[in-house]
Each structure stands twice: as structure tokens, then as C-alpha cells.
Amino acid sequence: MRVRWTACTFVLLVFVHQSLALNHDPIRDFCRRFGHQTAIIDQTLYIHGGQLNYNPMTEDAANYTNNLLLYQDLSALTSSGMPPLYANLTSNISVPSVSGGILWADNVNKRIYLFGGEYTDDQPREEGKSYNYDALNKVWTASDRPRPGIQGVSYGAGISVSDRGEGYYYGGWLSNGSVAGWSGPAGMTNGLVKYTYDTDAWTNITGPDDVGRAEGVMMYIPASDGGMLIYFGGIKDEFRNGTARWQDMQEIFVYDVLSSKWYSQNATGDIPGQRRRFCGGVMWAADQSSYNIYIYGGASPPPSTSGYDDVYILTIPTFTWIKAYPNTTNETGEFPHHSLSCNVVSQGQMLIIGGSFPLSSTCDVPAQFGTHNLDLGQQNPEKAWWQLFRPNLTTYAVPDAVVGVVGGGPAGDKAKTAPGTPYMQEPPEGETWTPLSSPFSHTSIVPSRQRQQAYELPAENGIPAELQSPDGSYLTTTTTQDGTVYKVDEQGRVWVTKASPTAPSAGLHSASLHGSGGGYGYSPVASSSPPPSTQPLELSTGPRSPVDEHALAQAQGAWGAGSPHGSQGRVHETYYHP
């Protein structure tokens, strides 16, 4: 009888929780967001999954699953000085809402691909099914294509390389939250997953060693013959026995995409403190003499577990760490947070969204939807790092902090090209380190891709002849001699895909700890951002959310500040501790 009462109580609590979520508007009632995924297609930044807290927190401090695919229009601004947020997309199929996954953005075919992540407790785990969102036609597609040897993982490090048509995901947690039928404790993996967009093909690549890793950051730079992946940070399980330790931020792993080789390089400079669940983005000088990886925030190891509110830059190929913010030695800001996302927009800015704030429980600047902006090149009169968003800023300048270390100028201009220590190859087992010549003397050349444009045939046209087999039956998919693909989806709709020249890139570079994803909408949607309030705006200008009169004047003009402050407390969040 007690078991029956417990089960009934659980069902009732789930029902009450979902009922409360239905009464909240994800835009009007926004308070905080963390554990989500983000991705950019052209001038749209998509936000999916993760957890939400609604305003007012004093009445309801519960964490709610974000089941909607939200988006921000990067070509526009609200009166708060940030891109408007919308929640008016609907889903044609049921797509799981996860935390700690990735959404790979394909800016050629205008699709985003969901991989990995932890499911919420009331969602069934699915093994082997993949989802992608067509941003042009606004529809989701599910794929059952086999993924041999590839399991669902969460809180690894992912990156989309749209020019190559590939998505990568290194490390991450295997647990009952991400893998159907998983039993036993959670464990970290050491593999690198590669997904090829155009062929829907999965590849499991061996990592740099046998060490399991999770919660770090991975970036892509167009160096060497085919580009390189750069990984650092997070935590590791050296002996694969469930004992997690912190990864030293001095150790940088490099994967050469074309040669499929891993390398390791020790960085120098102002080494950041060990951290996990931080986020980052990358940009490079106009002459590609330097590649600059920006990181923000993250959770910190004991005894001070509050985390970080700081910005560091790893400049490559010198592999030098530079502290950019705050400009005090061995100090961080007032509002450390983790489990957030970073997206580089049009080369010049990086939007930092959400995060879990251990030291505060107030809302994360609702007027800005928890969105904050880092001016990567300090291209403003005040040479400030934190600025309100500018849709027309589409260039990158190497910041003074980097120029002061590697030389050159805002466009690169013959900056230093050699690392502070010899570039090293990861040695085979039992062998010693072997110096390797630098691969940064040339930039990658990637063949252009062809856009696969898909459109739906009107139902009144009937089944096209191309899908009719000789015996009179119908095929679910076929490819004609000119490369045209006809495909029937689960709803019986016919889609036609024709190859066409690749559209010019919008110049958007995005990367985040989690990537992005999509979900079925259970909550009521808001068709647009809330109208401007008659009350004074509370923009994020410094360690605290309220602004002073000078900041308000800036917000109304061409310049303004948008630091990643205003806070988000971690209320019932679960994540793995070493």
C-alpha cells in the first residue's frame, strides 16, 4: 500500500509541476536559464533545452524544463539593448528536451543537429535516434540511422564546423540520464564523435589517450591543412575507475582534422584556474597570424566552489593565456556562474547567455533575457569588454591585451607565430615526447560544399513518378541521375532535395559548451518579445544589474554595457562532483 501511495504521489507531483509550467510564459516570466544548448543559423540564435526558473522566484523556486525551441533575432534590438527573444516556433514531431547536449549548426543547409544531453526524469530515454531542425522550412526530422559504438553522452565538449559539414563532440558523461538502460554509476568517456551532415554518417574517433574527460571546451581553428580542434579544461578520470580530478588549464590538446592525429601543448602566461562547465568562442586575426580563444566563467574546485566571473584569452600559435577581465590579478568578479553558453556573432561579439549562479538567487536581468555581450576586439570608444549588442558590428580586431603579448596590430600584422615551448606530438605508449614542426605556418583549405535545398511538394500533386517502383508500389526515398532526392517522411509528406551552389557565409562563428537542441512545446508561447516598459530599464552594466544614469544614457545611444552579471542561482540542479 505504501508503494502505491508513493507512486501516486510522484505522479501527482509531476502533474502539478507540469500544470504550473503551463501557467508561465517563457519570455514574459523569464528569470533564469542554465544547462541549455545554443546554435546560430544566419541571423538567428536558437536556444533549446536546459532548465528555467520563472519570475517571481519568491513564489515558485522550482526548476522547469525548457520544452520550446526559442530564438533571438540577431538583426534587431529591444529597448534593453539586446536581441529580441521569441517563442513562437511549433514542433511537428516530439523532440526530447535535454541539458548538456549539443546542437551543431549547418549554415550551408540551414539545419541544426541535436546530439547528446541528459533527459529530464519524466522523459523516456531514446537510444540511437537523432533529430535535426530545418530552419528554412521550420520542421524537425528524426533519423534512425545506426550509430555503431556511439552512445548518448552529456556535458562533453562540442563544436560545429559548418565549412566542413561536420560536427564534433569529445568526452562527456555516460549515465542513466543520457543512455537508455544504463545501470551503475556515471562515467566519463574518452572518445571523439564525428557526425557528417551531408551523408548522415557517424564516426567514433580515438581520443588523445585513455583518460575519460568531461565538461571542458573544444574549439575549431582553420589552421593546418584541414583545420584543428583545440580542447582544454573540465575534469578527467585518469584510471577510468570513477575518480574524477580536475584538468590543468595549462594542458592543451590539439586534433589535426586531416591527418587524424592528436597532439599536446603546454600553454604559458597567466594560466586560468581549473574549471568545468565554462563556455568559449574563437576568432582570428585578418591575416590569421593569431587565433584567439575567449573563455568565460565556469565552476571551480574545492575549497572555493563558487566558480568564476572572468574572461581569459588563449592566443595561438604562441599558446599563451592572457587574463582580460577583471583587470585584477588572481581575482574574479562578483557573480561567478557556470552551465552557460557562448556564441560568437559576426566575428566581433560574443553573446553569453544564462548560467547557474551559486552565490545569488536573483533573476538574470529579465529585460535582457539573461543575454550579455562581450566586445571581442574592444571596438568601442571606451575600450570596454562589456557592451550592449550591435547588429552592425561585423569585423574583428585583435584586442590590445593580445597585441601587447604577441605583437602586431589589430589585423594581426606579423604577430609572433611560435609557441613558448616546443610544439609536441602525443607519444605512443611507452615512448617519449617528440618535437613536431609547427602546423600554423599555413591555413586550411576546405572544398566548398553544395547546399541541399529541400522543399515540400504540395499534397494535391500526388506521389511523384520518381517514387513509383516498376511493380506499382511506392518507395520511401529515391535519388535520380541529376542528384535530386525524393523522400517521404513519417507524416507522408514528400520532400524534394536539389543540390545548388553554396550560399555565401554570414560570417557567424558560434561555439558553446553544450551546443544547442530543440523540443516540443508544452508551455504557452509568446509571439514576440514584451513591449518596452514604462519603468526605468535595469540593464546589466557591471557586477550588479541596476544601472546608473550614465549607463542609461549609454543604452539610449550607440554604446552601452552588457556584462554577464545579474544572477541566476542554482536551485535544485544536479551535476556530478569529483
BELHUHU-V997991 format. One record per residue. N is the residue number from 1. RES is the residue in three letters. SS is DSSP state (h for helix, s for strand, l for the rest). NEAR is the number of other C-alpha atoms within 8 Angstrom. Layout:
n:N res:RES ss:SS near:NEAR
n:N res:RES ss:SS near:NEAR
//
This chain:
n:1 res:MET ss:l near:4
n:2 res:ARG ss:h near:5
n:3 res:VAL ss:h near:6
n:4 res:ARG ss:h near:7
n:5 res:TRP ss:h near:8
n:6 res:THR ss:h near:8
n:7 res:ALA ss:h near:8
n:8 res:CYS ss:h near:8
n:9 res:THR ss:h near:8
n:10 res:PHE ss:h near:8
n:11 res:VAL ss:h near:8
n:12 res:LEU ss:h near:8
n:13 res:LEU ss:h near:8
n:14 res:VAL ss:h near:9
n:15 res:PHE ss:h near:8
n:16 res:VAL ss:h near:8
n:17 res:HIS ss:h near:8
n:18 res:GLN ss:h near:8
n:19 res:SER ss:h near:8
n:20 res:LEU ss:h near:8
n:21 res:ALA ss:h near:9
n:22 res:LEU ss:h near:10
n:23 res:ASN ss:l near:8
n:24 res:HIS ss:l near:10
n:25 res:ASP ss:l near:12
n:26 res:PRO ss:l near:12
n:27 res:ILE ss:l near:12
n:28 res:ARG ss:l near:8
n:29 res:ASP ss:l near:10
n:30 res:PHE ss:s near:13
n:31 res:CYS ss:s near:18
n:32 res:ARG ss:s near:17
n:33 res:ARG ss:s near:15
n:34 res:PHE ss:s near:12
n:35 res:GLY ss:l near:13
n:36 res:HIS ss:l near:20
n:37 res:GLN ss:s near:19
n:38 res:THR ss:s near:18
n:39 res:ALA ss:s near:17
n:40 res:ILE ss:s near:13
n:41 res:ILE ss:s near:15
n:42 res:ASP ss:l near:8
n:43 res:GLN ss:l near:9
n:44 res:THR ss:s near:10
n:45 res:LEU ss:s near:12
n:46 res:TYR ss:s near:13
n:47 res:ILE ss:s near:14
n:48 res:HIS ss:s near:17
n:49 res:GLY ss:l near:19
n:50 res:GLY ss:l near:15
n:51 res:GLN ss:s near:13
n:52 res:LEU ss:s near:13
n:53 res:ASN ss:s near:13
n:54 res:TYR ss:s near:13
n:55 res:ASN ss:l near:10
n:56 res:PRO ss:l near:8
n:57 res:MET ss:l near:11
n:58 res:THR ss:l near:6
n:59 res:GLU ss:l near:5
n:60 res:ASP ss:l near:8
n:61 res:ALA ss:l near:9
n:62 res:ALA ss:l near:7
n:63 res:ASN ss:l near:10
n:64 res:TYR ss:s near:8
n:65 res:THR ss:s near:10
n:66 res:ASN ss:l near:11
n:67 res:ASN ss:l near:14
n:68 res:LEU ss:l near:15
n:69 res:LEU ss:s near:16
n:70 res:LEU ss:s near:12
n:71 res:TYR ss:s near:11
n:72 res:GLN ss:s near:11
n:73 res:ASP ss:s near:12
n:74 res:LEU ss:l near:11
n:75 res:SER ss:l near:8
n:76 res:ALA ss:l near:8
n:77 res:LEU ss:l near:13
n:78 res:THR ss:l near:9
n:79 res:SER ss:l near:6
n:80 res:SER ss:l near:10
n:81 res:GLY ss:l near:11
n:82 res:MET ss:l near:12
n:83 res:PRO ss:l near:12
n:84 res:PRO ss:l near:12
n:85 res:LEU ss:s near:12
n:86 res:TYR ss:s near:12
n:87 res:ALA ss:l near:14
n:88 res:ASN ss:l near:9
n:89 res:LEU ss:l near:8
n:90 res:THR ss:l near:8
n:91 res:SER ss:l near:11
n:92 res:ASN ss:l near:6
n:93 res:ILE ss:l near:7
n:94 res:SER ss:l near:7
n:95 res:VAL ss:l near:10
n:96 res:PRO ss:l near:10
n:97 res:SER ss:l near:16
n:98 res:VAL ss:s near:14
n:99 res:SER ss:s near:16
n:100 res:GLY ss:l near:16
n:101 res:GLY ss:l near:20
n:102 res:ILE ss:s near:19
n:103 res:LEU ss:s near:15
n:104 res:TRP ss:s near:14
n:105 res:ALA ss:s near:14
n:106 res:ASP ss:s near:15
n:107 res:ASN ss:l near:10
n:108 res:VAL ss:l near:13
n:109 res:ASN ss:l near:8
n:110 res:LYS ss:l near:11
n:111 res:ARG ss:s near:14
n:112 res:ILE ss:s near:16
n:113 res:TYR ss:s near:14
n:114 res:LEU ss:s near:14
n:115 res:PHE ss:s near:12
n:116 res:GLY ss:l near:12
n:117 res:GLY ss:l near:15
n:118 res:GLU ss:s near:12
n:119 res:TYR ss:s near:13
n:120 res:THR ss:l near:9
n:121 res:ASP ss:l near:6
n:122 res:ASP ss:l near:5
n:123 res:GLN ss:l near:7
n:124 res:PRO ss:l near:6
n:125 res:ARG ss:l near:9
n:126 res:GLU ss:l near:7
n:127 res:GLU ss:l near:8
n:128 res:GLY ss:l near:10
n:129 res:LYS ss:l near:9
n:130 res:SER ss:s near:11
n:131 res:TYR ss:s near:12
n:132 res:ASN ss:s near:11
n:133 res:TYR ss:s near:12
n:134 res:ASP ss:s near:12
n:135 res:ALA ss:l near:10
n:136 res:LEU ss:l near:6
n:137 res:ASN ss:l near:6
n:138 res:LYS ss:l near:8
n:139 res:VAL ss:s near:9
n:140 res:TRP ss:s near:12
n:141 res:THR ss:s near:9
n:142 res:ALA ss:s near:8
n:143 res:SER ss:s near:7
n:144 res:ASP ss:l near:7
n:145 res:ARG ss:l near:8
n:146 res:PRO ss:l near:5
n:147 res:ARG ss:l near:9
n:148 res:PRO ss:l near:5
n:149 res:GLY ss:l near:5
n:150 res:ILE ss:l near:7
n:151 res:GLN ss:l near:9
n:152 res:GLY ss:l near:12
n:153 res:VAL ss:l near:16
n:154 res:SER ss:s near:14
n:155 res:TYR ss:l near:15
n:156 res:GLY ss:l near:19
n:157 res:ALA ss:s near:16
n:158 res:GLY ss:s near:17
n:159 res:ILE ss:s near:15
n:160 res:SER ss:s near:12
n:161 res:VAL ss:s near:12
n:162 res:SER ss:l near:11
n:163 res:ASP ss:l near:9
n:164 res:ARG ss:l near:8
n:165 res:GLY ss:l near:11
n:166 res:GLU ss:s near:12
n:167 res:GLY ss:s near:14
n:168 res:TYR ss:s near:12
n:169 res:TYR ss:s near:12
n:170 res:TYR ss:s near:14
n:171 res:GLY ss:l near:15
n:172 res:GLY ss:l near:16
n:173 res:TRP ss:s near:14
n:174 res:LEU ss:s near:15
n:175 res:SER ss:l near:13
n:176 res:ASN ss:l near:10
n:177 res:GLY ss:l near:12
n:178 res:SER ss:l near:15
n:179 res:VAL ss:l near:14
n:180 res:ALA ss:l near:9
n:181 res:GLY ss:l near:5
n:182 res:TRP ss:l near:7
n:183 res:SER ss:l near:6
n:184 res:GLY ss:l near:5
n:185 res:PRO ss:l near:6
n:186 res:ALA ss:l near:9
n:187 res:GLY ss:s near:10
n:188 res:MET ss:s near:15
n:189 res:THR ss:l near:12
n:190 res:ASN ss:l near:14
n:191 res:GLY ss:l near:10
n:192 res:LEU ss:s near:12
n:193 res:VAL ss:s near:12
n:194 res:LYS ss:s near:12
n:195 res:TYR ss:s near:11
n:196 res:THR ss:s near:11
n:197 res:TYR ss:l near:10
n:198 res:ASP ss:l near:5
n:199 res:THR ss:l near:5
n:200 res:ASP ss:l near:8
n:201 res:ALA ss:s near:7
n:202 res:TRP ss:s near:10
n:203 res:THR ss:s near:8
n:204 res:ASN ss:s near:10
n:205 res:ILE ss:s near:8
n:206 res:THR ss:l near:8
n:207 res:GLY ss:l near:10
n:208 res:PRO ss:l near:8
n:209 res:ASP ss:l near:6
n:210 res:ASP ss:l near:7
n:211 res:VAL ss:l near:11
n:212 res:GLY ss:s near:14
n:213 res:ARG ss:s near:15
n:214 res:ALA ss:s near:16
n:215 res:GLU ss:l near:15
n:216 res:GLY ss:l near:17
n:217 res:VAL ss:s near:16
n:218 res:MET ss:s near:13
n:219 res:MET ss:s near:14
n:220 res:TYR ss:s near:11
n:221 res:ILE ss:s near:10
n:222 res:PRO ss:l near:9
n:223 res:ALA ss:s near:12
n:224 res:SER ss:l near:13
n:225 res:ASP ss:l near:9
n:226 res:GLY ss:l near:12
n:227 res:GLY ss:l near:14
n:228 res:MET ss:s near:13
n:229 res:LEU ss:s near:12
n:230 res:ILE ss:s near:12
n:231 res:TYR ss:s near:12
n:232 res:PHE ss:s near:12
n:233 res:GLY ss:l near:14
n:234 res:GLY ss:l near:15
n:235 res:ILE ss:s near:14
n:236 res:LYS ss:s near:13
n:237 res:ASP ss:s near:14
n:238 res:GLU ss:l near:11
n:239 res:PHE ss:l near:7
n:240 res:ARG ss:l near:10
n:241 res:ASN ss:l near:6
n:242 res:GLY ss:l near:10
n:243 res:THR ss:l near:9
n:244 res:ALA ss:l near:10
n:245 res:ARG ss:s near:9
n:246 res:TRP ss:s near:11
n:247 res:GLN ss:l near:12
n:248 res:ASP ss:l near:7
n:249 res:MET ss:l near:12
n:250 res:GLN ss:l near:8
n:251 res:GLU ss:s near:11
n:252 res:ILE ss:s near:12
n:253 res:PHE ss:s near:12
n:254 res:VAL ss:s near:12
n:255 res:TYR ss:s near:11
n:256 res:ASP ss:s near:14
n:257 res:VAL ss:l near:10
n:258 res:LEU ss:l near:7
n:259 res:SER ss:l near:5
n:260 res:SER ss:l near:7
n:261 res:LYS ss:s near:7
n:262 res:TRP ss:s near:12
n:263 res:TYR ss:s near:12
n:264 res:SER ss:s near:12
n:265 res:GLN ss:s near:13
n:266 res:ASN ss:s near:9
n:267 res:ALA ss:l near:13
n:268 res:THR ss:s near:10
n:269 res:GLY ss:s near:7
n:270 res:ASP ss:l near:8
n:271 res:ILE ss:l near:10
n:272 res:PRO ss:l near:8
n:273 res:GLY ss:l near:6
n:274 res:GLN ss:l near:12
n:275 res:ARG ss:s near:17
n:276 res:ARG ss:s near:13
n:277 res:ARG ss:l near:14
n:278 res:PHE ss:l near:18
n:279 res:CYS ss:s near:15
n:280 res:GLY ss:s near:16
n:281 res:GLY ss:s near:16
n:282 res:VAL ss:s near:14
n:283 res:MET ss:s near:10
n:284 res:TRP ss:s near:11
n:285 res:ALA ss:l near:14
n:286 res:ALA ss:l near:9
n:287 res:ASP ss:l near:8
n:288 res:GLN ss:l near:9
n:289 res:SER ss:l near:14
n:290 res:SER ss:l near:14
n:291 res:TYR ss:s near:13
n:292 res:ASN ss:s near:11
n:293 res:ILE ss:s near:12
n:294 res:TYR ss:s near:11
n:295 res:ILE ss:s near:11
n:296 res:TYR ss:s near:12
n:297 res:GLY ss:l near:14
n:298 res:GLY ss:l near:16
n:299 res:ALA ss:s near:15
n:300 res:SER ss:s near:13
n:301 res:PRO ss:l near:10
n:302 res:PRO ss:l near:5
n:303 res:PRO ss:l near:4
n:304 res:SER ss:l near:7
n:305 res:THR ss:l near:8
n:306 res:SER ss:l near:10
n:307 res:GLY ss:l near:15
n:308 res:TYR ss:l near:15
n:309 res:ASP ss:l near:13
n:310 res:ASP ss:l near:12
n:311 res:VAL ss:s near:12
n:312 res:TYR ss:s near:13
n:313 res:ILE ss:s near:13
n:314 res:LEU ss:s near:11
n:315 res:THR ss:s near:14
n:316 res:ILE ss:s near:11
n:317 res:PRO ss:l near:12
n:318 res:THR ss:l near:11
n:319 res:PHE ss:l near:13
n:320 res:THR ss:s near:13
n:321 res:TRP ss:s near:14
n:322 res:ILE ss:s near:13
n:323 res:LYS ss:s near:11
n:324 res:ALA ss:s near:10
n:325 res:TYR ss:s near:10
n:326 res:PRO ss:l near:10
n:327 res:ASN ss:l near:6
n:328 res:THR ss:l near:7
n:329 res:THR ss:l near:4
n:330 res:ASN ss:l near:4
n:331 res:GLU ss:l near:6
n:332 res:THR ss:l near:11
n:333 res:GLY ss:l near:10
n:334 res:GLU ss:l near:6
n:335 res:PHE ss:l near:13
n:336 res:PRO ss:l near:17
n:337 res:HIS ss:l near:17
n:338 res:HIS ss:s near:15
n:339 res:SER ss:l near:15
n:340 res:LEU ss:l near:17
n:341 res:SER ss:s near:18
n:342 res:CYS ss:s near:16
n:343 res:ASN ss:s near:16
n:344 res:VAL ss:s near:15
n:345 res:VAL ss:s near:13
n:346 res:SER ss:l near:12
n:347 res:GLN ss:l near:12
n:348 res:GLY ss:l near:14
n:349 res:GLN ss:s near:14
n:350 res:MET ss:s near:13
n:351 res:LEU ss:s near:12
n:352 res:ILE ss:s near:13
n:353 res:ILE ss:s near:11
n:354 res:GLY ss:l near:14
n:355 res:GLY ss:l near:14
n:356 res:SER ss:s near:14
n:357 res:PHE ss:s near:14
n:358 res:PRO ss:l near:12
n:359 res:LEU ss:l near:8
n:360 res:SER ss:l near:9
n:361 res:SER ss:l near:10
n:362 res:THR ss:l near:10
n:363 res:CYS ss:l near:12
n:364 res:ASP ss:l near:13
n:365 res:VAL ss:l near:16
n:366 res:PRO ss:h near:10
n:367 res:ALA ss:h near:9
n:368 res:GLN ss:h near:11
n:369 res:PHE ss:l near:12
n:370 res:GLY ss:l near:13
n:371 res:THR ss:s near:12
n:372 res:HIS ss:s near:17
n:373 res:ASN ss:s near:16
n:374 res:LEU ss:s near:13
n:375 res:ASP ss:s near:13
n:376 res:LEU ss:l near:13
n:377 res:GLY ss:l near:12
n:378 res:GLN ss:l near:10
n:379 res:GLN ss:l near:8
n:380 res:ASN ss:l near:7
n:381 res:PRO ss:l near:5
n:382 res:GLU ss:l near:4
n:383 res:LYS ss:l near:7
n:384 res:ALA ss:l near:9
n:385 res:TRP ss:l near:11
n:386 res:TRP ss:s near:13
n:387 res:GLN ss:l near:14
n:388 res:LEU ss:l near:13
n:389 res:PHE ss:l near:11
n:390 res:ARG ss:l near:5
n:391 res:PRO ss:l near:9
n:392 res:ASN ss:l near:5
n:393 res:LEU ss:l near:8
n:394 res:THR ss:l near:10
n:395 res:THR ss:l near:7
n:396 res:TYR ss:l near:12
n:397 res:ALA ss:l near:13
n:398 res:VAL ss:l near:14
n:399 res:PRO ss:l near:10
n:400 res:ASP ss:h near:8
n:401 res:ALA ss:h near:8
n:402 res:VAL ss:h near:12
n:403 res:VAL ss:h near:13
n:404 res:GLY ss:h near:7
n:405 res:VAL ss:h near:6
n:406 res:VAL ss:h near:9
n:407 res:GLY ss:l near:10
n:408 res:GLY ss:l near:11
n:409 res:GLY ss:s near:9
n:410 res:PRO ss:l near:11
n:411 res:ALA ss:l near:10
n:412 res:GLY ss:s near:14
n:413 res:ASP ss:l near:9
n:414 res:LYS ss:l near:7
n:415 res:ALA ss:l near:12
n:416 res:LYS ss:l near:11
n:417 res:THR ss:l near:11
n:418 res:ALA ss:l near:7
n:419 res:PRO ss:l near:11
n:420 res:GLY ss:l near:9
n:421 res:THR ss:l near:7
n:422 res:PRO ss:l near:8
n:423 res:TYR ss:l near:11
n:424 res:MET ss:s near:11
n:425 res:GLN ss:s near:11
n:426 res:GLU ss:l near:10
n:427 res:PRO ss:l near:9
n:428 res:PRO ss:l near:6
n:429 res:GLU ss:l near:4
n:430 res:GLY ss:l near:5
n:431 res:GLU ss:l near:6
n:432 res:THR ss:l near:6
n:433 res:TRP ss:l near:8
n:434 res:THR ss:s near:8
n:435 res:PRO ss:s near:8
n:436 res:LEU ss:l near:8
n:437 res:SER ss:l near:5
n:438 res:SER ss:l near:7
n:439 res:PRO ss:h near:7
n:440 res:PHE ss:h near:9
n:441 res:SER ss:h near:7
n:442 res:HIS ss:l near:8
n:443 res:THR ss:s near:11
n:444 res:SER ss:l near:10
n:445 res:ILE ss:l near:6
n:446 res:VAL ss:l near:7
n:447 res:PRO ss:l near:5
n:448 res:SER ss:l near:6
n:449 res:ARG ss:l near:10
n:450 res:GLN ss:l near:9
n:451 res:ARG ss:s near:11
n:452 res:GLN ss:s near:9
n:453 res:GLN ss:s near:10
n:454 res:ALA ss:s near:8
n:455 res:TYR ss:s near:8
n:456 res:GLU ss:s near:8
n:457 res:LEU ss:l near:9
n:458 res:PRO ss:l near:6
n:459 res:ALA ss:h near:7
n:460 res:GLU ss:h near:4
n:461 res:ASN ss:h near:7
n:462 res:GLY ss:l near:6
n:463 res:ILE ss:l near:7
n:464 res:PRO ss:l near:7
n:465 res:ALA ss:h near:5
n:466 res:GLU ss:h near:8
n:467 res:LEU ss:h near:12
n:468 res:GLN ss:s near:11
n:469 res:SER ss:l near:9
n:470 res:PRO ss:l near:5
n:471 res:ASP ss:l near:4
n:472 res:GLY ss:l near:6
n:473 res:SER ss:l near:7
n:474 res:TYR ss:s near:7
n:475 res:LEU ss:l near:8
n:476 res:THR ss:l near:9
n:477 res:THR ss:s near:9
n:478 res:THR ss:s near:10
n:479 res:THR ss:s near:8
n:480 res:THR ss:l near:8
n:481 res:GLN ss:l near:5
n:482 res:ASP ss:l near:4
n:483 res:GLY ss:l near:8
n:484 res:THR ss:l near:11
n:485 res:VAL ss:s near:12
n:486 res:TYR ss:s near:14
n:487 res:LYS ss:s near:10
n:488 res:VAL ss:s near:11
n:489 res:ASP ss:l near:9
n:490 res:GLU ss:l near:5
n:491 res:GLN ss:l near:5
n:492 res:GLY ss:l near:6
n:493 res:ARG ss:l near:10
n:494 res:VAL ss:s near:12
n:495 res:TRP ss:s near:13
n:496 res:VAL ss:s near:13
n:497 res:THR ss:s near:11
n:498 res:LYS ss:s near:10
n:499 res:ALA ss:s near:10
n:500 res:SER ss:s near:8
n:501 res:PRO ss:l near:7
n:502 res:THR ss:l near:9
n:503 res:ALA ss:l near:6
n:504 res:PRO ss:l near:4
n:505 res:SER ss:l near:8
n:506 res:ALA ss:l near:7
n:507 res:GLY ss:l near:8
n:508 res:LEU ss:l near:12
n:509 res:HIS ss:l near:13
n:510 res:SER ss:l near:12
n:511 res:ALA ss:l near:16
n:512 res:SER ss:l near:16
n:513 res:LEU ss:l near:22
n:514 res:HIS ss:l near:18
n:515 res:GLY ss:l near:17
n:516 res:SER ss:l near:18
n:517 res:GLY ss:l near:20
n:518 res:GLY ss:l near:15
n:519 res:GLY ss:l near:15
n:520 res:TYR ss:l near:14
n:521 res:GLY ss:l near:11
n:522 res:TYR ss:l near:7
n:523 res:SER ss:l near:12
n:524 res:PRO ss:l near:10
n:525 res:VAL ss:l near:9
n:526 res:ALA ss:l near:12
n:527 res:SER ss:l near:7
n:528 res:SER ss:l near:9
n:529 res:SER ss:l near:10
n:530 res:PRO ss:l near:6
n:531 res:PRO ss:l near:4
n:532 res:PRO ss:l near:6
n:533 res:SER ss:l near:6
n:534 res:THR ss:l near:4
n:535 res:GLN ss:l near:4
n:536 res:PRO ss:l near:5
n:537 res:LEU ss:l near:9
n:538 res:GLU ss:l near:9
n:539 res:LEU ss:l near:14
n:540 res:SER ss:l near:17
n:541 res:THR ss:l near:15
n:542 res:GLY ss:l near:10
n:543 res:PRO ss:l near:11
n:544 res:ARG ss:l near:8
n:545 res:SER ss:l near:12
n:546 res:PRO ss:l near:8
n:547 res:VAL ss:l near:12
n:548 res:ASP ss:l near:6
n:549 res:GLU ss:h near:6
n:550 res:HIS ss:h near:7
n:551 res:ALA ss:h near:11
n:552 res:LEU ss:h near:11
n:553 res:ALA ss:h near:8
n:554 res:GLN ss:h near:11
n:555 res:ALA ss:h near:13
n:556 res:GLN ss:h near:8
n:557 res:GLY ss:l near:7
n:558 res:ALA ss:l near:6
n:559 res:TRP ss:l near:10
n:560 res:GLY ss:l near:13
n:561 res:ALA ss:l near:15
n:562 res:GLY ss:l near:15
n:563 res:SER ss:l near:14
n:564 res:PRO ss:l near:11
n:565 res:HIS ss:l near:14
n:566 res:GLY ss:l near:13
n:567 res:SER ss:l near:14
n:568 res:GLN ss:l near:18
n:569 res:GLY ss:s near:12
n:570 res:ARG ss:l near:9
n:571 res:VAL ss:l near:7
n:572 res:HIS ss:l near:6
n:573 res:GLU ss:l near:6
n:574 res:THR ss:l near:4
n:575 res:TYR ss:l near:4
n:576 res:TYR ss:l near:4
n:577 res:HIS ss:l near:4
n:578 res:PRO ss:l near:5
//
